Amino acid sequence: SYELTRKDRLYKNIEKMQHAKGAKHFDFIPQTFVMPMDFRELCSSHYRNKGPWIVKPVASSRGRGIYIVNSPDQVPLEETLVVAKYIDNPLLVAGHKCDLRLYVL
């Protein structure tokens, strides 16, 4: 469960599957980076596609510690964080963002 429930490990596993099986089969998540290791890639991506990024602690839940930045310089590099392209028009249920997690073994 560690590999699926921590945001950093989940993304790295999806990234492995994108390389192994093709990105078109795993295009359901926005562009994502794990800080501080992927900071350079985040900067390159940001300067190609400006816009907001969502920053999330890797092992937190219920929205705690999540915030939005407009530039990579606003992302702290002292701790492991996941930074993803912010989705401007997300699916809302009764006015609230939601996610559906289905784990299959």
C-alpha positions as CSV (number, residue, x, y, z in Angstrom):
1,S,0.0,0.0,0.0
2,Y,3.0,2.3,0.6
3,E,3.7,2.4,-3.2
4,L,0.1,3.5,-3.9
5,T,-0.9,5.8,-1.0
6,R,2.2,8.1,-0.9
7,K,1.8,10.7,-3.5
8,D,5.5,10.6,-4.5
9,R,5.6,6.8,-4.9
10,L,2.3,6.7,-6.7
11,Y,3.5,9.2,-9.3
12,K,6.9,7.4,-9.8
13,N,5.0,4.1,-10.3
14,I,2.7,5.8,-12.9
15,E,5.7,7.3,-14.6
16,K,7.3,3.8,-14.9
17,M,4.1,2.5,-16.4
18,Q,4.0,5.4,-18.9
19,H,7.5,4.4,-20.1
20,A,6.7,0.7,-20.1
21,K,3.2,0.7,-21.7
22,G,3.0,4.0,-23.4
23,A,2.0,7.5,-22.1
24,K,-1.3,7.4,-23.9
25,H,-2.5,4.7,-21.5
26,F,-1.6,6.7,-18.4
27,D,-2.5,10.2,-19.3
28,F,-5.0,10.7,-16.5
29,I,-2.8,12.7,-14.2
30,P,-1.4,16.2,-14.8
31,Q,2.3,16.8,-15.4
32,T,3.9,16.1,-12.0
33,F,7.3,16.5,-10.4
34,V,8.8,15.2,-7.1
35,M,10.8,17.9,-5.3
36,P,13.7,18.5,-4.8
37,M,14.9,15.8,-7.3
38,D,12.9,17.1,-10.3
39,F,13.3,20.9,-9.6
40,R,15.2,21.5,-12.9
41,E,12.5,19.7,-14.9
42,L,9.8,21.7,-13.1
43,C,11.6,25.0,-14.1
44,S,11.9,23.9,-17.7
45,S,8.3,22.9,-17.9
46,H,7.1,26.1,-16.2
47,Y,8.9,28.3,-18.6
48,R,7.4,26.4,-21.6
49,N,3.8,26.4,-20.0
50,K,3.3,29.1,-17.5
51,G,0.4,28.9,-15.1
52,P,-0.3,27.7,-11.5
53,W,1.1,24.6,-9.9
54,I,-0.3,22.7,-6.9
55,V,2.1,21.7,-4.2
56,K,1.3,18.7,-1.9
57,P,3.1,17.0,0.9
58,V,3.9,13.4,0.0
59,A,2.4,11.7,3.1
60,S,-0.5,13.9,4.1
61,S,-4.2,13.5,3.7
62,R,-7.5,15.4,3.6
63,G,-6.0,18.5,1.8
64,R,-3.6,19.4,4.7
65,G,-0.6,21.3,3.6
66,I,-1.7,21.8,0.0
67,Y,-1.2,25.2,-1.7
68,I,-0.9,26.8,-5.1
69,V,2.2,28.6,-6.5
70,N,2.7,30.5,-9.7
71,S,6.4,30.0,-10.0
72,P,9.0,27.3,-9.1
73,D,10.9,29.7,-6.9
74,Q,7.9,29.5,-4.5
75,V,8.4,25.8,-3.9
76,P,10.5,25.0,-0.8
77,L,13.3,22.5,-1.5
78,E,14.0,21.4,2.1
79,E,11.4,18.6,2.1
80,T,10.0,16.1,-0.3
81,L,6.9,17.5,-2.1
82,V,4.8,16.7,-5.1
83,V,4.3,19.6,-7.5
84,A,1.7,19.1,-10.3
85,K,0.2,21.3,-13.0
86,Y,-3.0,22.9,-11.5
87,I,-6.2,21.8,-13.3
88,D,-8.2,25.0,-13.9
89,N,-11.6,23.4,-14.4
90,P,-11.7,20.2,-12.3
91,L,-14.6,17.9,-11.9
92,L,-16.7,19.1,-8.9
93,V,-19.3,17.1,-7.0
94,A,-21.7,19.4,-5.1
95,G,-19.1,22.2,-5.5
96,H,-16.2,20.2,-4.0
97,K,-13.1,18.7,-5.7
98,C,-13.1,15.0,-5.5
99,D,-11.1,12.0,-6.4
100,L,-11.9,8.3,-6.9
101,R,-9.3,5.8,-5.9
102,L,-9.7,2.3,-7.1
103,Y,-6.9,-0.2,-6.1
104,V,-6.7,-3.4,-8.2
105,L,-4.5,-6.3,-7.4
